[in-house]
Amino acid sequence: HLETCHRNMIRRWVLSLHKIIQFCEDKQIQLILVTTPTWHSYYEHLDKHQLDQLLSTAKELDNNHENVFYFNFLKDDRFNDNDFKDGDHLSEDGAEKFTKILKDSIKHKLDIEL
C-alpha cells in the first residue's frame, strides 16, 4: 500500500511539474531545478529508490525541455562540516558559499550574466 501511495504521489508531482514547465515555456521563462547539498550522513540514509526516481526525473526534464535546467549539488564535495547547520540545512556560511556556486553554475550553463 505504501509503495502505491508513493507512486501516486510521484505521478502527481511530475504532472504538476509538467504544468509548470508548460507555463514557463508559454511565457519564454527558463526554469531551474536544483537539488541542494546535504551532508553525507543525510544522503547516505535517503531511500535509494525515491532518490533515483527524483534524480532521473529531473535529468529527464532537463534533457527533454529546452527551458529546463537541472543542477544537482546533493553530494557536492566542495562543502564541508562547517557549511552545514545540520544534515540537510546549510549554515549561514554554507548558504553564502552555495549561492556563489549556484550563481556561477547558472551563468556557465545558461551563458548569461547575473
Secondary structure, DSSP 8 states (H G I E B T S, - for coil): -HHHHHHHHHHHHHHHHHHHHHHHHHTT--EEEEE----HHHHTTS-HHHHHHHHHHHHHHHHH-TTEEEEE-TT-TT--GGGEEETTEE-HHHHHHHHHHHHHHHHHHHT---
